């Protein structure tokens, strides 16, 4: 996968959790998970490559928090519009 994308799980019309898939090789599996802030977990695959960010509290996480994590990993930042699905009420 060359670009990131967001997948959101809804329950009763409200976002329950979300996962921001990061650019990684096809078929990569999570080998370890690290908490990087309130409501944010990063999954790492082989060679310690980040493969995704789990957003466990979608209503409370901001684009700034996610971009801080992406900056630390030296990955492209996301725009606020990319988180619009988790702001659904």
N, C-alpha and C positions, 0 to 999 in steps of 0.2 A: 504494500500500500504506500503510495507516494504522498498522499495528503491526509490531514486529519479530518475526522467527522464525528458528530455528536449523535449518540443514540440515547433516547429517553424512555424510561418505563413509567407509565401512568397507572394510577389506581383511582377509580371514581373521578376521573377527569383532572386529577392533580398529579404533578410530577412526584414520583416516589424516589427515583434514583436516576442517575445519568452516567454515561461513560463516554469520555472523549478519547477516541481512538487516535493514536499518534502514528506518524509514518514509521513503518517497520516492514520487515520481510514477510511475505505471505506465509501463513502457517505458524508464525511465532506464537509461543505459549508462555504464559506467565510462570516464572520460576520463583519469584519473591515479590512481596508487596511491602511498601513503606508508607507510613503516615507522614504527610507533608504539611499538615495543617488541619484545622477543624473542618471535618466533612470532606477531606481530600486524601485519596490514597493513590499512589503511583505503582503500577505493575511494571516489573522489569522482566525481560526475557534473557536469552543467551547473551553473553558478553556484557551484561549489565545494561542492555539497551532498553530505554523506556518504551513501552508499547501502548500504554493507555493511562488515563487518569479517571479513577472512579470518584463520582461526586455523590456522596451519601446523603447530603442535605441540600438538595438543589435550590430550595427557596432561600437559603442563607449564604450561599457562595457567590462571590462577585467575579466579574471578568478580571478585575485587578488581581485578585488572589490567584486565579488560574494563570494569568500572565506572569506573575511572580515565579510560579513553579516552572513555567515554560522557559523563562529567562535563565533560571538556574541550570536548566538542562540544555541551554543554548539551542532552543527550538523556536520556530516561527510563532509569533504571538497570534492570538485570535481577536476578532472584533466583537464588540458587545452584541451585534446582531446575531452572532452565532449561538448565543445563549438564550435567545428569545424563547425557544420551546420550553425551557425550564422555568420561565417566568409566568407560565400559564396558571391561572387561578380558577 
